[in-house]
């Protein structure tokens, strides 16, 4: 039986405009673990859109802070929850920078218009604080990661932290699509930009918590187990 996978993600508060937008685009609400009607860009059918969002739908709407991992031997979910609450106790909320819809290679997603030292610090803190709970990366996962072109620094990070895009290689983003054909990228980006303006507009979003997600089985979507609200 495959062990569950956990992840520490940034996820907007359920019910917030940003959360509702991102979850609707993916057609999945990780707070409830339920599929929801997909919000597709104009000119793309819902059925076609579900195919284009199949990959990120499994993970729920999020930005990765500590990439998915199985629990180290002797660690439990309760231990992880306790560590998350300790982590949040001294963290202070801050305003999420303004986001824009951009092309992320073959994907389309949300990214801050300007780099944020506060987001970088939060991600760095999560990588380190939750590392004791991560089981060693399996050979299959390592091989999958190494299929991507990685720098020597990224390969070292993969070996040390189980994920290549940490610290100087971390870039906050919230994925909205799976890989797209080149001729689709501009069209999808424009359509999602219009939806983002319509549904999120200029609503400000607080980074006031990190979320613990779990995937019970490989065929399941990730869902939120707990939100660690900052109390600093």
Secondary structure in CASP SS format (residue, H / E / C, confidence):
PFRMAT SS
TARGET T0000
AUTHOR 0000-0000-0000
METHOD secondary structure of the structure
MODEL  1
X C 1.00
X C 1.00
X C 1.00
X C 1.00
X E 1.00
X E 1.00
X E 1.00
X E 1.00
X E 1.00
X E 1.00
X C 1.00
X C 1.00
X C 1.00
X C 1.00
X C 1.00
X C 1.00
X H 1.00
X H 1.00
X H 1.00
X H 1.00
X H 1.00
X H 1.00
X H 1.00
X H 1.00
X H 1.00
X H 1.00
X C 1.00
X E 1.00
X E 1.00
X C 1.00
X C 1.00
X C 1.00
X C 1.00
X E 1.00
X E 1.00
X C 1.00
X C 1.00
X C 1.00
X C 1.00
X C 1.00
X C 1.00
X C 1.00
X C 1.00
X C 1.00
X C 1.00
X H 1.00
X H 1.00
X H 1.00
X H 1.00
X H 1.00
X H 1.00
X H 1.00
X C 1.00
X H 1.00
X H 1.00
X H 1.00
X H 1.00
X C 1.00
X C 1.00
X C 1.00
X C 1.00
X C 1.00
X E 1.00
X E 1.00
X E 1.00
X E 1.00
X E 1.00
X E 1.00
X E 1.00
X C 1.00
X E 1.00
X C 1.00
X C 1.00
X C 1.00
X C 1.00
X C 1.00
X H 1.00
X H 1.00
X H 1.00
X H 1.00
X H 1.00
X H 1.00
X H 1.00
X H 1.00
X H 1.00
X H 1.00
X H 1.00
X H 1.00
X H 1.00
X C 1.00
X C 1.00
X C 1.00
X C 1.00
X E 1.00
X E 1.00
X C 1.00
X C 1.00
X C 1.00
X E 1.00
X E 1.00
X E 1.00
X E 1.00
X E 1.00
X E 1.00
X C 1.00
X C 1.00
X E 1.00
X E 1.00
X E 1.00
X E 1.00
X E 1.00
X E 1.00
X C 1.00
X C 1.00
X C 1.00
X C 1.00
X H 1.00
X H 1.00
X H 1.00
X H 1.00
X H 1.00
X H 1.00
X H 1.00
X H 1.00
X H 1.00
X H 1.00
X H 1.00
X H 1.00
X H 1.00
X C 1.00
X H 1.00
X H 1.00
X H 1.00
X E 1.00
X C 1.00
X C 1.00
X C 1.00
X C 1.00
X H 1.00
X H 1.00
X H 1.00
X H 1.00
X H 1.00
X H 1.00
X H 1.00
X H 1.00
X C 1.00
X C 1.00
X C 1.00
X C 1.00
X C 1.00
X H 1.00
X H 1.00
X H 1.00
X H 1.00
X H 1.00
X H 1.00
X H 1.00
X H 1.00
X H 1.00
X H 1.00
X C 1.00
X C 1.00
X C 1.00
X C 1.00
X C 1.00
X H 1.00
X H 1.00
X H 1.00
X C 1.00
X C 1.00
X C 1.00
X C 1.00
X E 1.00
X E 1.00
X C 1.00
X C 1.00
X C 1.00
X C 1.00
X C 1.00
X C 1.00
X H 1.00
X H 1.00
X H 1.00
X H 1.00
X H 1.00
X H 1.00
X H 1.00
X H 1.00
X H 1.00
X H 1.00
X H 1.00
X H 1.00
X H 1.00
X H 1.00
X H 1.00
X H 1.00
X H 1.00
X H 1.00
X C 1.00
X C 1.00
X C 1.00
X C 1.00
X C 1.00
X C 1.00
X E 1.00
X E 1.00
X C 1.00
X E 1.00
X E 1.00
X E 1.00
X E 1.00
X E 1.00
X E 1.00
X E 1.00
X C 1.00
X C 1.00
X C 1.00
X C 1.00
X C 1.00
X C 1.00
X C 1.00
X E 1.00
X E 1.00
X E 1.00
X E 1.00
X E 1.00
X E 1.00
X E 1.00
X C 1.00
X C 1.00
X C 1.00
END
